[in-house]
Amino acid sequence: MQIILTSTITCPHCGHQKEEQMPADACQYFYTCEKCKTILKPKQGDCCVFCSYGSVACPPIQNNKNCCT
């Protein structure tokens, strides 16, 4: 399975979408929306903002690892 490194993140506050590069071997815990400046954090049970608000889960999850560290 090929790991996807880009994900479109959608701000739950204003709906702004932006395609972002994900780190290949880590999770991103914070993300600032460039439109409304809201700082996003993962939803409960998710390891990162891409798993919560992205169109594609983070690479460690795609690679069937339990969680990001």
Helices and strands as residue ranges (DSSP letters): E 6-10, E 17-21, E 31-32, E 39-40, H 49-53, H 59-62
